[in-house]
Amino acid sequence: MKTLRLLAIVPTALAMSLVFTEANLAQTPTIQINRNFQPDPLVLNGKSGGTVKSNCGNITTEPNQVIQVTESLPYLRLTVESQGKPTLLIDGPGGRFCVMADSYSGGKPELSGFWKAGKYSLYVGELSKREYSYTLSISQINSH
C-alpha cells in the first residue's frame, strides 16, 4: 500500500516542478526581431550583474533579455551601455559568446554581423561585484 501512495506522489511532484520551471522561463519575455523591426534602434533597459560567476563576469541565473530572430539577418548590432564594466553573454544557435568592451566599440560591449534565425538568451554581466542600470540597443543600421 505504501508503494501505491508513493507512486501517486511522485507524478504530482514532477508535474509541480515542471509548472515552476515553466513559470521561471516565462519571467523573461521574448522579443521578436525581424527584418523590418521598429523602432530601430530598439532600446531595452535592465540591471547588469548578478550572483553567478562566469567567464563573462557576474551574471544572473535567468537571461536579462531573450530575442527571437525570426529570419536570418545580414546585419544586426547589439550594444550595451552602463556606468560599470558591462559584458554581454549571448547564448544562441551558434553557441555561447562573451563580448567584452574594447577600444573599437568605444568601451562598450558590442557584437555585430550576420545573425542566424533562432532564439538568443542575453545576459548582461558586470566585471565588478556591483549591479548597474544598463541600456541594450539592438539595431540593423551599420554605423561603423
Disulfide bonds with the S-S distance in Angstrom:
Cys56-Cys98 2.16
